[in-house]
Amino acid sequence: MEKFKIKLEIMRLRFELNKLDKKMDFEEKKKEFADKLNEIKSRFSGEEKKAEERWDNFRSEVGDAFAHLKNSFTK
């Protein structure tokens, strides 16, 4: 009977260790995912700023071209 209790305790301890390992793996993967997500967000943030600058430049150039075109017809 004592042998059975010891084996049962060993199984319980292995189970708990396995559970802790899985939890640690999960936390590690969760942190890796959050880091990757932050990296992607920062990359898109930079691209968003570039696109906004390009749009502003395009709008300005179109406005200038329209003003020149308007002036050429009014003269």
Secondary structure, 3 states (H helix, E strand, C coil): CHHHHHHHHHHHHHHHHHHHHHHHHHHHHHHHHHHHHHHHHHHHHHHHHHHHHHHHHHHHHHHHHHHHHHHHHHC
